[in-house]
């Protein structure tokens, strides 16, 4: 069953997502970053290139030929994903295919609307018996 981790109180959700992506990749794990909104996915892609000057996070789009060898995959859907290890959700709704992953990461910002949507996802996961860990972000 998928393990789910919520990270809440993120001042900058995309920047914190970059930190998580870097950590997952550094630990030798593979990550799919899911964002059905093309603008969010593009903004995250750009931020991965610039969020830290001393660290590079290897990443590409799911449709790229090098996706099977790349630690961080950017995806707008579930088509042709090269693995199902860790999934980071940047969408407002739960990813329809989250249960096919070993682990799901959810980031919750300090904005009230984002918190409300996250509560809905949390209730959905909990009502179906998923193990959920909640982590408070300090200084994110």
Beta strands, then each sheet from edge to edge (+ up, - down):
strand 1: 3-10
strand 2: 31-34
strand 3: 59-61
strand 4: 72-75
strand 5: 86-89
strand 6: 103-109
strand 7: 131-136
sheet 1: 3+ 4+ 2+ 5+ 6+ 1+ 7+
end
